[in-house]
Amino acid sequence: MSQHSHEPAGQVTRAGFWRSRTGLTFIVFAVAVAGYLLFSHTAHVFQWLPLGLILLCPLMHIFMHGGHGGHGSDAGKQP
């Protein structure tokens, strides 16, 4: 089974935003803020946790469908 790339031959693939210096800095900053909120304002975080979980469901549904190709059936397709 041969693997193929979706990029044209000779094209260099750039690293995504989350692996860039700016993205990593944002991740570190977001983790620090989340830790501060969790440890300093625990009551406020737990107060909004049920609403956050409810809002997370449609966001995950919208943004995570790109990974498996939608709702179509792949039963008849050959690899």
NORTA-V130894 format. One record per helix or strand of 2 or more residues. SS is the DSSP state (H for helix, E for strand). FROM is the first residue (numbers start at 0). LEN is the number of residues. If there is no record, write none. Layout:
BEGIN
SS/FROM/LEN  SS/FROM/LEN
END
This chain:
BEGIN
H/16/3  H/20/20  H/41/22  H/64/3
END
